[in-house]
Amino acid sequence: MECDLNKLMLMFARMKADGWDTSVPLKWGFFFRSSDLESLKQVYTVLKDYHYNLESVHQADETTFVMQVSKTEILTPLKLHARNESFNQLADQLHIDCYDGWDVGKPDK
């Protein structure tokens, strides 16, 4: 995934303009893609030690699996940027196709 701090800063500004309070914990989702399901399991083995929750693993097409993990926390643009960079490195280290980005939502009650 392309990491661009300026785009993240703009995204956070838009979120605030749309009424999101980014100073409170939000549910952040992170996506990984791989043609090898076992490699995705290795990614989760690493991330669960950092208190990430496994949201889903599904087959996106005939050759690709997608795994979503989540964590409820407060992130700033700088912290999210660093997270994106580290997830790109993790994807490289574990030889999966890619770290495919993030999303954000309201925390589960």
FIKOLZA-1660 file (N, C-alpha, C; in steps of 0.1 Angstrom, whole numbers, plus 5000, padded with zeros to 4 digits):
% residues 109
   i   px   py   pz ch aa at
   1 5008 4988 5000  A  M  N
   1 5000 5000 5000  A  M CA
   1 5009 5012 5000  A  M  C
   2 5005 5022 4992  A  E  N
   2 5012 5035 4992  A  E CA
   2 5010 5042 5005  A  E  C
   3 5020 5047 5011  A  C  N
   3 5019 5054 5024  A  C CA
   3 5021 5069 5021  A  C  C
   4 5012 5077 5024  A  D  N
   4 5013 5092 5021  A  D CA
   4 5007 5099 5033  A  D  C
   5 5016 5105 5041  A  L  N
   5 5011 5112 5053  A  L CA
   5 5002 5124 5050  A  L  C
   6 5005 5131 5039  A  N  N
   6 4997 5143 5035  A  N CA
   6 4982 5138 5033  A  N  C
   7 4981 5127 5026  A  K  N
   7 4967 5122 5023  A  K CA
   7 4960 5118 5036  A  K  C
   8 4967 5112 5045  A  L  N
   8 4961 5109 5058  A  L CA
   8 4957 5121 5066  A  L  C
   9 4965 5132 5065  A  M  N
   9 4962 5144 5072  A  M CA
   9 4949 5150 5066  A  M  C
  10 4948 5149 5053  A  L  N
  10 4935 5154 5047  A  L CA
  10 4923 5146 5051  A  L  C
  11 4925 5132 5051  A  M  N
  11 4915 5123 5055  A  M CA
  11 4910 5126 5069  A  M  C
  12 4919 5128 5078  A  F  N
  12 4915 5131 5092  A  F CA
  12 4908 5144 5093  A  F  C
  13 4912 5154 5085  A  A  N
  13 4905 5167 5085  A  A CA
  13 4891 5165 5079  A  A  C
  14 4889 5157 5069  A  R  N
  14 4876 5154 5064  A  R CA
  14 4867 5147 5074  A  R  C
  15 4873 5137 5081  A  M  N
  15 4866 5130 5091  A  M CA
  15 4860 5140 5102  A  M  C
  16 4869 5149 5106  A  K  N
  16 4865 5158 5116  A  K CA
  16 4853 5167 5111  A  K  C
  17 4855 5172 5099  A  A  N
  17 4845 5180 5092  A  A CA
  17 4831 5173 5091  A  A  C
  18 4832 5159 5090  A  D  N
  18 4820 5151 5089  A  D CA
  18 4814 5147 5102  A  D  C
  19 4820 5152 5113  A  G  N
  19 4815 5150 5127  A  G CA
  19 4822 5138 5134  A  G  C
  20 4832 5133 5129  A  W  N
  20 4840 5122 5136  A  W CA
  20 4849 5128 5147  A  W  C
  21 4849 5123 5159  A  D  N
  21 4858 5127 5169  A  D CA
  21 4870 5117 5169  A  D  C
  22 4881 5122 5163  A  T  N
  22 4892 5113 5162  A  T CA
  22 4901 5113 5174  A  T  C
  23 4896 5120 5185  A  S  N
  23 4904 5120 5197  A  S CA
  23 4899 5109 5207  A  S  C
  24 4889 5101 5203  A  V  N
  24 4884 5090 5211  A  V CA
  24 4888 5077 5204  A  V  C
  25 4887 5066 5211  A  P  N
  25 4890 5053 5204  A  P CA
  25 4880 5050 5193  A  P  C
  26 4885 5046 5181  A  L  N
  26 4877 5042 5170  A  L CA
  26 4882 5028 5166  A  L  C
  27 4873 5021 5159  A  K  N
  27 4877 5007 5154  A  K CA
  27 4883 5008 5141  A  K  C
  28 4896 5005 5141  A  W  N
  28 4904 5006 5129  A  W CA
  28 4906 4992 5123  A  W  C
  29 4903 4990 5110  A  G  N
  29 4904 4978 5103  A  G CA
  29 4916 4978 5094  A  G  C
  30 4923 4967 5093  A  F  N
  30 4934 4966 5084  A  F CA
  30 4933 4953 5076  A  F  C
  31 4937 4954 5063  A  F  N
  31 4935 4943 5053  A  F CA
  31 4948 4938 5047  A  F  C
  32 4948 4925 5046  A  F  N
  32 4960 4919 5040  A  F CA
  32 4955 4909 5030  A  F  C
  33 4962 4908 5018  A  R  N
  33 4959 4899 5007  A  R CA
  33 4970 4890 5005  A  R  C
  34 4966 4877 5002  A  S  N
  34 4976 4867 4998  A  S CA
  34 4970 4856 4990  A  S  C
  35 4977 4850 4982  A  S  N
  35 4973 4838 4975  A  S CA
  35 4975 4826 4984  A  S  C
  36 4982 4827 4995  A  D  N
  36 4985 4817 5004  A  D CA
  36 4979 4819 5017  A  D  C
  37 4969 4811 5020  A  L  N
  37 4961 4813 5033  A  L CA
  37 4970 4811 5045  A  L  C
  38 4979 4801 5044  A  E  N
  38 4988 4799 5056  A  E CA
  38 4997 4811 5059  A  E  C
  39 5001 4819 5049  A  S  N
  39 5008 4831 5051  A  S CA
  39 5000 4841 5059  A  S  C
  40 4987 4842 5055  A  L  N
  40 4978 4851 5062  A  L CA
  40 4977 4847 5077  A  L  C
  41 4976 4834 5079  A  K  N
  41 4976 4830 5093  A  K CA
  41 4988 4834 5101  A  K  C
  42 5000 4834 5094  A  Q  N
  42 5012 4838 5101  A  Q CA
  42 5011 4853 5105  A  Q  C
  43 5005 4861 5096  A  V  N
  43 5004 4875 5099  A  V CA
  43 4995 4877 5111  A  V  C
  44 4984 4869 5112  A  Y  N
  44 4976 4871 5124  A  Y CA
  44 4983 4866 5137  A  Y  C
  45 4991 4855 5135  A  T  N
  45 4999 4851 5147  A  T CA
  45 5007 4862 5153  A  T  C
  46 5013 4870 5144  A  V  N
  46 5021 4881 5149  A  V CA
  46 5012 4892 5155  A  V  C
  47 5001 4895 5148  A  L  N
  47 4993 4907 5153  A  L CA
  47 4985 4904 5165  A  L  C
  48 4981 4891 5167  A  K  N
  48 4973 4889 5179  A  K CA
  48 4981 4892 5192  A  K  C
  49 4994 4891 5192  A  D  N
  49 5002 4894 5203  A  D CA
  49 5002 4909 5206  A  D  C
  50 4997 4917 5197  A  Y  N
  50 4995 4932 5198  A  Y CA
  50 4981 4935 5200  A  Y  C
  51 4973 4926 5203  A  H  N
  51 4958 4927 5207  A  H CA
  51 4950 4931 5195  A  H  C
  52 4953 4927 5183  A  Y  N
  52 4944 4928 5172  A  Y CA
  52 4934 4917 5172  A  Y  C
  53 4922 4920 5167  A  N  N
  53 4911 4910 5166  A  N CA
  53 4910 4905 5152  A  N  C
  54 4908 4893 5150  A  L  N
  54 4905 4887 5136  A  L CA
  54 4891 4890 5133  A  L  C
  55 4888 4898 5123  A  E  N
  55 4874 4901 5119  A  E CA
  55 4869 4891 5109  A  E  C
  56 4878 4888 5099  A  S  N
  56 4873 4879 5088  A  S CA
  56 4885 4874 5080  A  S  C
  57 4883 4863 5074  A  V  N
  57 4892 4858 5063  A  V CA
  57 4882 4852 5052  A  V  C
  58 4884 4857 5040  A  H  N
  58 4875 4852 5030  A  H CA
  58 4883 4851 5016  A  H  C
  59 4878 4843 5008  A  Q  N
  59 4884 4842 4995  A  Q CA
  59 4878 4852 4986  A  Q  C
  60 4886 4861 4981  A  A  N
  60 4882 4873 4973  A  A CA
  60 4879 4869 4958  A  A  C
  61 4887 4859 4953  A  D  N
  61 4885 4854 4940  A  D CA
  61 4892 4840 4939  A  D  C
  62 4894 4835 4928  A  E  N
  62 4899 4821 4927  A  E CA
  62 4913 4819 4933  A  E  C
  63 4921 4830 4933  A  T  N
  63 4935 4828 4938  A  T CA
  63 4938 4837 4950  A  T  C
  64 4929 4845 4955  A  T  N
  64 4933 4855 4965  A  T CA
  64 4924 4854 4978  A  T  C
  65 4931 4854 4989  A  F  N
  65 4924 4855 5002  A  F CA
  65 4926 4869 5008  A  F  C
  66 4916 4873 5016  A  V  N
  66 4917 4886 5022  A  V CA
  66 4915 4884 5037  A  V  C
  67 4923 4890 5046  A  M  N
  67 4921 4889 5060  A  M CA
  67 4920 4903 5065  A  M  C
  68 4910 4905 5074  A  Q  N
  68 4908 4918 5081  A  Q CA
  68 4910 4916 5096  A  Q  C
  69 4919 4924 5101  A  V  N
  69 4921 4925 5116  A  V CA
  69 4916 4939 5120  A  V  C
  70 4913 4940 5133  A  S  N
  70 4909 4953 5138  A  S CA
  70 4915 4955 5152  A  S  C
  71 4915 4968 5156  A  K  N
  71 4919 4972 5169  A  K CA
  71 4912 4985 5172  A  K  C
  72 4906 4986 5184  A  T  N
  72 4900 4998 5188  A  T CA
  72 4910 5007 5196  A  T  C
  73 4913 5019 5191  A  E  N
  73 4923 5027 5197  A  E CA
  73 4922 5041 5191  A  E  C
  74 4930 5050 5197  A  I  N
  74 4931 5063 5192  A  I CA
  74 4943 5064 5182  A  I  C
  75 4941 5068 5170  A  L  N
  75 4952 5070 5161  A  L CA
  75 4952 5084 5156  A  L  C
  76 4964 5089 5154  A  T  N
  76 4966 5102 5147  A  T CA
  76 4971 5100 5133  A  T  C
  77 4971 5110 5124  A  P  N
  77 4976 5107 5111  A  P CA
  77 4990 5102 5111  A  P  C
  78 4999 5107 5120  A  L  N
  78 5013 5102 5121  A  L CA
  78 5013 5088 5126  A  L  C
  79 5005 5084 5135  A  K  N
  79 5005 5070 5140  A  K CA
  79 5000 5061 5130  A  K  C
  80 4989 5065 5123  A  L  N
  80 4984 5056 5112  A  L CA
  80 4994 5055 5101  A  L  C
  81 5001 5065 5098  A  H  N
  81 5011 5065 5087  A  H CA
  81 5022 5055 5091  A  H  C
  82 5027 5055 5104  A  A  N
  82 5037 5046 5108  A  A CA
  82 5032 5032 5108  A  A  C
  83 5019 5030 5112  A  R  N
  83 5013 5017 5112  A  R CA
  83 5012 5011 5097  A  R  C
  84 5009 5020 5088  A  N  N
  84 5008 5015 5074  A  N CA
  84 5022 5011 5069  A  N  C
  85 5032 5019 5073  A  E  N
  85 5046 5015 5069  A  E CA
  85 5050 5002 5075  A  E  C
  86 5047 5000 5088  A  S  N
  86 5051 4987 5094  A  S CA
  86 5043 4975 5089  A  S  C
  87 5031 4977 5085  A  F  N
  87 5023 4966 5079  A  F CA
  87 5028 4963 5065  A  F  C
  88 5033 4973 5058  A  N  N
  88 5039 4970 5045  A  N CA
  88 5052 4961 5047  A  N  C
  89 5060 4965 5057  A  Q  N
  89 5072 4957 5060  A  Q CA
  89 5068 4943 5065  A  Q  C
  90 5058 4942 5073  A  L  N
  90 5053 4928 5078  A  L CA
  90 5049 4920 5066  A  L  C
  91 5042 4926 5057  A  A  N
  91 5038 4918 5045  A  A CA
  91 5050 4913 5037  A  A  C
  92 5060 4922 5035  A  D  N
  92 5072 4918 5028  A  D CA
  92 5079 4907 5036  A  D  C
  93 5081 4908 5049  A  Q  N
  93 5088 4898 5057  A  Q CA
  93 5081 4885 5056  A  Q  C
  94 5068 4884 5056  A  L  N
  94 5061 4872 5057  A  L CA
  94 5057 4867 5043  A  L  C
  95 5061 4874 5032  A  H  N
  95 5059 4870 5018  A  H CA
  95 5045 4868 5015  A  H  C
  96 5036 4878 5019  A  I  N
  96 5023 4878 5014  A  I CA
  96 5022 4888 5003  A  I  C
  97 5011 4888 4995  A  D  N
  97 5010 4897 4984  A  D CA
  97 5010 4911 4988  A  D  C
  98 5002 4915 4998  A  C  N
  98 5003 4929 5002  A  C CA
  98 4995 4932 5014  A  C  C
  99 4999 4943 5021  A  Y  N
  99 4990 4950 5030  A  Y CA
  99 4981 4959 5022  A  Y  C
 100 4968 4957 5023  A  D  N
 100 4959 4963 5013  A  D CA
 100 4952 4976 5019  A  D  C
 101 4955 4981 5030  A  G  N
 101 4949 4993 5035  A  G CA
 101 4941 4992 5047  A  G  C
 102 4934 5002 5050  A  W  N
 102 4926 5003 5063  A  W CA
 102 4913 5009 5061  A  W  C
 103 4905 5008 5071  A  D  N
 103 4892 5015 5072  A  D CA
 103 4890 5019 5087  A  D  C
 104 4879 5026 5090  A  V  N
 104 4877 5030 5103  A  V CA
 104 4862 5031 5105  A  V  C
 105 4857 5027 5117  A  G  N
 105 4843 5028 5121  A  G CA
 105 4842 5031 5135  A  G  C
 106 4829 5032 5139  A  K  N
 106 4826 5034 5153  A  K CA
 106 4829 5021 5161  A  K  C
 107 4834 5022 5173  A  P  N
 107 4837 5010 5181  A  P CA
 107 4824 5002 5184  A  P  C
 108 4826 4989 5185  A  D  N
 108 4815 4980 5189  A  D CA
 108 4812 4983 5204  A  D  C
 109 4799 4983 5207  A  K  N
 109 4794 4986 5220  A  K CA
 109 4797 4974 5229  A  K  C
% end
